[in-house]
Amino acid sequence: MRNANLFTLVLGGLFLALAAQMSLAQDIAPDALVKSVTNEVIAVIRKNSDAHDQAKISRLVEATVVPHFDFARMTRLAMGRNWRLASPEQQQALIGEFKTLLVHTYSASMA
């Protein structure tokens, strides 16, 4: 359980760090961007009668949250120097899996 909490904290840190970079491009403070997107997702979940449907929440997060973040850059940051050891195909697979992991983690916390 402790490792899961640490992992969630690290993912949250990456999420906020990249929110800061994305917010600069949109002229929005990083914390305001994260809060706005999170509030938008929560509002839709509360309106929906299937608020505990993980698949619907994941699709909502995919549509609402994903466009705001650079998953390729997030993956490179998470991988560190090992990023260069992966082939281009492996890098693309890692980006896809990292995105899936973040969407799942964020969706689970919303549920």
VENWO-V633534 format. One record per residue. N is the residue number from 1. RES is the residue in one letter. PSI is psi as a letter, one per 40 degrees, with the letter a starting at -180 (* if undefined). OMEGA is omega in radians with two decimals (999 if undefined). D_CENTER is the distance of its C-alpha to the mean C-alpha in Angstrom with 1 decimal. Layout:
BEGIN
<<N | RES | PSI | OMEGA | D_CENTER> <N | RES | PSI | OMEGA | D_CENTER>>
END
This chain:
BEGIN
<<1 | M | d | -3.13 | 20.7> <2 | R | d | 3.10 | 20.7> <3 | N | d | 3.12 | 18.7> <4 | A | d | 3.12 | 16.0> <5 | N | d | 3.11 | 15.9> <6 | L | d | 3.12 | 15.9> <7 | F | d | 3.12 | 13.1> <8 | T | d | 3.11 | 10.9> <9 | L | d | 3.12 | 12.4> <10 | V | d | 3.11 | 11.6> <11 | L | d | 3.10 | 7.8> <12 | G | d | 3.10 | 8.2> <13 | G | d | 3.08 | 10.5> <14 | L | d | 3.14 | 8.6> <15 | F | d | -3.14 | 5.9> <16 | L | d | 3.14 | 9.3> <17 | A | d | 3.13 | 11.2> <18 | L | d | 3.03 | 9.5> <19 | A | d | 3.12 | 9.6> <20 | A | d | -3.14 | 13.2> <21 | Q | d | 3.14 | 13.9> <22 | M | d | -3.11 | 12.5> <23 | S | d | 3.10 | 14.4> <24 | L | d | 3.13 | 17.5> <25 | A | d | -3.10 | 17.7> <26 | Q | e | -3.11 | 17.5> <27 | D | f | 3.09 | 19.9> <28 | I | i | 3.08 | 17.7> <29 | A | i | -3.09 | 17.3> <30 | P | d | -3.12 | 13.8> <31 | D | d | 3.10 | 14.2> <32 | A | d | 3.11 | 15.6> <33 | L | d | -3.14 | 12.7> <34 | V | d | -3.13 | 10.2> <35 | K | d | -3.13 | 13.2> <36 | S | d | -3.13 | 14.1> <37 | V | d | 3.13 | 11.0> <38 | T | d | 3.12 | 10.9> <39 | N | d | 3.10 | 14.7> <40 | E | d | 3.13 | 14.6> <41 | V | d | -3.13 | 12.7> <42 | I | d | 3.14 | 15.0> <43 | A | d | 3.13 | 18.0> <44 | V | d | 3.13 | 17.6> <45 | I | d | -3.13 | 17.2> <46 | R | d | 3.13 | 20.3> <47 | K | d | -3.03 | 22.3> <48 | N | h | 3.11 | 21.7> <49 | S | e | 3.12 | 24.2> <50 | D | f | -3.02 | 21.9> <51 | A | e | -3.12 | 19.5> <52 | H | e | 3.11 | 19.2> <53 | D | h | -3.05 | 18.6> <54 | Q | d | -3.13 | 15.5> <55 | A | d | 3.13 | 15.7> <56 | K | d | 3.11 | 16.1> <57 | I | d | 3.11 | 13.2> <58 | S | d | 3.10 | 10.9> <59 | R | d | 3.10 | 12.7> <60 | L | d | 3.11 | 12.3> <61 | V | d | 3.12 | 8.5> <62 | E | d | -3.10 | 8.8> <63 | A | d | -3.01 | 11.5> <64 | T | d | -3.01 | 10.4> <65 | V | d | -3.02 | 6.8> <66 | V | d | -3.11 | 6.5> <67 | P | e | -3.09 | 9.8> <68 | H | e | -3.00 | 9.0> <69 | F | i | -3.14 | 7.2> <70 | D | g | -3.06 | 9.3> <71 | F | d | 3.08 | 8.0> <72 | A | d | 3.13 | 11.6> <73 | R | d | 3.10 | 12.0> <74 | M | d | -3.14 | 9.1> <75 | T | d | 3.11 | 10.9> <76 | R | d | 3.12 | 14.2> <77 | L | d | -3.13 | 13.6> <78 | A | d | -3.11 | 12.7> <79 | M | d | -3.14 | 15.7> <80 | G | a | -3.08 | 18.0> <81 | R | e | 3.12 | 21.5> <82 | N | e | 3.12 | 21.0> <83 | W | d | -3.10 | 19.1> <84 | R | e | -3.14 | 22.6> <85 | L | e | -3.10 | 24.0> <86 | A | i | 3.06 | 22.1> <87 | S | i | 3.10 | 23.7> <88 | P | d | 3.12 | 22.0> <89 | E | d | 3.10 | 21.7> <90 | Q | d | 3.11 | 20.1> <91 | Q | d | 3.12 | 17.6> <92 | Q | d | 3.10 | 16.6> <93 | A | d | 3.11 | 16.4> <94 | L | d | 3.12 | 14.2> <95 | I | d | 3.13 | 11.7> <96 | G | d | -3.14 | 11.8> <97 | E | d | 3.11 | 11.6> <98 | F | d | 3.09 | 8.7> <99 | K | d | 3.11 | 6.7> <100 | T | d | 3.13 | 8.5> <101 | L | d | -3.13 | 8.0> <102 | L | d | 3.10 | 4.3> <103 | V | d | 3.13 | 5.3> <104 | H | d | -3.13 | 8.4> <105 | T | d | 3.13 | 7.7> <106 | Y | d | 3.12 | 6.3> <107 | S | d | -3.14 | 9.1> <108 | A | d | 3.13 | 11.5> <109 | S | d | 3.10 | 11.3> <110 | M | d | -3.13 | 12.0> <111 | A | * | 999 | 14.8>>
END
